[in-house]
């Protein structure tokens, strides 16, 4: 019996775990990518699709036995752009690992390091590309807040942060913003924050939302992003510049009980996306027991 063959552009936690669970023929690298449109093309049994639906992706989707996508939005995009049977496309949301830091300990450490009052709320924002993920829209939301009891932490690489500092000088919020450049222990920041806001323009599922939820954070995500599928209406921004976001954030800053309830519920929801559960769903999708 031949081994199951797979192809994935990126090595996600789910793909890596699958490789540990069963023996696979992993098609990867430039040699495979360069042949998928040639007469000698080879197709995988399972194609893990991510990114744009270009000519090469469509070819793989149409000819692979099964395509795995990480959101219903991605599945619908494929169905709208190809004639592939719906039964050939399965949705398996991204997986995360169990949390490694206790939020209470992380917050205590950060309070000491930054000399923050324990009652000060921490709003967190991080992204590789700050502009496309809505950093301007974040500041517009912050400027509209009535409640002043917060600090905002922004983390990215040094180049992104340097450019941002220059751009936001006009906002005069130096006393509110804390920057982390090239910070390695991101789990600490996720665990310490109270509210995670991502007013992104990016469509692909944001793993950051799941990460924040797992560390007991309230989250807000733009409806542009497919991770909206796992949160409720309150957490969904109709657009990156949704004016209602500031009212919702204010409500959480002013009501500790509501904030605590949402944080607790998010942590519970995130457990459904732990790698041990997601790999079971994937194996079931592939009819592997």
CORWO-V337393 format. One record per residue. PHI is phi in radians with two decimals (* if undefined). PSI is psi in degrees with one decimal (999 if undefined). OMEGA is omega in whole degrees, -180 to 180 (999 if undefined). Layout:
PHI,PSI,OMEGA
PHI,PSI,OMEGA
//
This chain:
*,127.9,-179
-1.27,152.2,179
-1.27,149.4,175
-1.17,130.8,179
-1.80,141.2,180
-2.34,157.9,172
-2.44,133.1,177
-2.52,133.3,179
-1.18,-31.0,-179
-2.22,147.1,-180
-1.59,87.1,179
-1.36,168.6,177
-1.01,-39.6,-179
-1.16,-43.7,179
-1.15,-43.3,179
-1.07,-39.8,180
-1.20,-37.7,178
-1.06,-40.2,179
-1.11,-27.0,178
-1.40,-30.7,-173
-1.38,-40.5,-177
-2.37,160.4,179
-1.39,125.5,-173
-2.24,157.3,168
-1.81,102.3,-175
-1.59,113.8,177
-1.54,120.8,-175
-2.70,172.3,174
1.45,176.6,-177
-1.11,-31.4,-178
-1.09,-38.9,178
-1.31,-44.7,-178
-1.02,-36.0,-177
-1.36,-13.8,-178
-1.80,-7.9,-172
-1.17,-18.3,178
-1.97,10.8,179
-1.65,170.8,-179
-1.18,-17.8,179
-1.73,21.4,-176
-1.00,145.5,177
-2.14,134.3,-177
-1.94,143.4,179
-1.40,160.3,172
-1.18,-40.4,-178
-2.23,124.3,178
-1.91,118.8,176
-1.57,103.0,-175
-1.51,139.5,172
-2.63,155.4,178
1.48,-157.5,-174
-1.30,156.7,178
-1.69,77.4,-179
-1.60,-174.1,-177
-1.03,-44.2,-180
-1.12,-40.8,-180
-1.14,-43.0,179
-1.08,-40.4,178
-1.06,-43.1,179
-1.16,-43.2,-179
-1.09,-42.9,-177
-1.24,-28.8,-173
-1.89,-12.8,175
-1.37,153.5,-180
-1.24,-33.2,-179
-2.55,139.0,175
-2.06,130.1,178
-1.86,128.1,176
-2.15,162.2,-174
-1.78,14.0,176
-2.86,158.3,176
-1.22,-28.9,177
-1.07,-44.7,179
-1.12,-39.8,178
-1.09,-45.0,-180
-1.12,-37.4,178
-1.07,-42.0,179
-1.13,-45.3,-179
-1.11,-31.4,179
-1.33,-23.3,-175
-1.87,-6.6,-180
-2.37,172.8,177
-1.89,20.2,-179
-1.20,147.6,179
-1.19,138.1,-178
-1.03,-32.1,-178
-1.13,-16.6,-179
-1.52,-3.8,-178
-2.09,123.4,178
-2.05,145.5,178
-1.77,120.2,172
-2.22,112.8,-178
-1.13,156.7,179
-1.01,155.8,180
-1.89,154.8,175
-2.29,160.5,175
-1.52,161.0,176
-1.10,149.1,-179
-1.09,147.9,-177
-2.02,-7.6,-179
-2.25,138.3,176
-1.37,126.6,-180
-0.91,-38.0,-179
-1.10,-41.2,179
-1.23,-40.8,-180
-1.09,-42.6,-179
-1.16,-39.3,179
-1.10,-41.6,179
-1.14,-41.8,-179
-1.23,-37.6,177
-1.02,-42.4,-179
-1.20,-44.0,-179
-1.13,-41.5,-176
-1.72,-0.9,-179
0.99,51.9,-180
-1.76,146.6,172
-1.22,140.9,-176
-1.13,-17.4,179
-1.56,-8.3,178
-1.24,130.5,179
-1.46,143.3,179
-1.93,121.4,174
-1.76,133.5,-174
-2.12,140.9,176
-2.51,128.6,176
-2.56,146.1,179
-2.97,156.3,176
-1.26,-42.3,178
-2.00,105.0,-174
-1.16,-37.8,-177
-1.14,-52.6,-177
-1.21,-17.9,178
-1.69,10.5,167
1.52,34.4,-179
-1.16,-34.7,177
-1.11,-43.9,179
-1.13,-33.4,176
-1.05,-47.5,-179
-1.18,-33.5,175
-1.08,-39.0,178
-1.16,-44.7,-179
-1.08,-39.5,-179
-1.17,-19.5,-179
-1.62,-4.7,-179
-1.22,142.2,174
-1.54,-37.9,-178
-1.37,134.5,-175
-1.83,3.3,-173
-1.55,67.2,-180
-2.74,160.4,167
-2.24,146.1,178
-1.97,128.0,177
-1.80,128.0,177
-2.12,125.5,-177
-2.20,133.4,176
-2.92,-171.2,178
-1.33,164.2,-173
-1.04,-36.6,-180
-1.13,-43.9,179
-1.13,-43.8,-178
-1.17,-41.1,179
-1.04,-45.3,179
-1.14,-38.6,-179
-1.16,-42.1,180
-1.00,-39.3,179
-1.20,-39.7,-175
-1.27,-32.1,-174
-1.71,6.7,180
-0.97,-33.0,-178
-1.15,-21.8,-178
-1.34,-19.3,179
0.93,53.0,-180
-2.11,28.8,-176
-1.00,-31.5,-179
-1.36,-9.9,-177
-1.84,-21.2,-171
-1.84,134.4,177
-2.11,123.1,-178
-1.77,140.2,172
-2.16,116.6,-179
-1.81,130.4,178
0.87,39.6,-178
-1.32,131.8,-175
-1.52,-39.8,-175
-1.56,69.6,-177
-1.15,-28.2,178
-1.01,-33.9,179
-1.08,-42.9,-179
-1.23,-42.1,177
-1.06,-43.3,-177
-1.22,-28.3,-175
-1.52,-19.3,-173
-1.42,159.1,178
-1.77,-37.4,-176
-2.36,129.4,178
-1.98,122.7,-177
-2.07,129.2,178
-2.37,88.3,-179
-1.47,54.8,-169
-1.34,155.1,172
-1.76,-3.8,-178
-1.36,135.5,-178
-1.44,-37.7,-174
-1.08,142.8,-177
-0.85,129.7,180
-1.61,112.0,178
-1.18,-22.6,179
-1.08,-33.8,179
-1.12,-46.2,177
-1.07,-41.2,-179
-1.08,-46.8,-180
-1.10,-42.5,179
-1.07,-40.3,-178
-1.13,-26.1,179
-1.70,26.6,175
1.06,51.2,176
-2.02,143.8,168
-1.28,144.8,-177
-2.27,152.7,172
-2.32,127.0,-177
-2.31,139.2,178
-1.14,142.8,178
-1.14,-13.0,175
-1.11,-29.4,-172
-1.64,139.0,-176
-1.23,-12.5,176
-1.22,-8.1,174
-1.04,-21.2,-177
-1.15,-19.3,-176
-1.84,0.7,-180
-2.02,169.7,-180
-1.56,-179.4,-177
-1.10,-38.5,-178
-1.05,-36.3,-177
-1.46,-6.7,-176
-1.68,127.2,175
-1.61,127.9,-178
-1.07,-25.7,176
-2.76,166.8,179
-1.02,-26.5,-178
-1.85,22.8,-180
-0.91,115.8,-178
-1.17,-19.3,-179
-1.29,-16.5,-178
-1.06,-41.4,-179
-1.10,-36.6,178
-1.17,-39.3,179
-1.18,-41.8,179
-1.14,-43.0,177
-1.00,-42.3,-179
-1.04,-39.4,180
-1.31,-34.7,178
-1.17,-28.9,-176
-1.62,-17.5,-176
-2.19,98.7,-177
-1.11,-34.7,-179
-1.17,-43.1,178
-1.12,-41.9,179
-1.08,-44.6,-180
-1.09,-40.7,-179
-1.12,-44.0,-180
-1.16,-42.4,179
-1.04,-43.2,-179
-1.14,-42.7,-179
-1.17,-39.7,179
-1.10,-40.7,178
-1.10,-39.3,179
-1.14,-44.7,180
-1.08,-41.4,-176
-1.09,-26.0,-179
-1.11,-23.1,178
-1.22,-12.0,-178
-1.92,10.3,175
-1.08,149.5,-173
-1.01,-36.0,-179
-1.12,-32.5,179
-1.43,-38.7,-179
-1.20,-34.6,179
-1.20,-32.6,176
-1.13,-40.4,179
-1.15,-39.6,-180
-1.16,-45.2,179
-1.08,-37.9,178
-1.15,-38.6,179
-1.10,-34.0,-178
-1.60,6.4,-179
1.02,41.5,178
-2.00,125.5,-179
-1.93,999,999
//
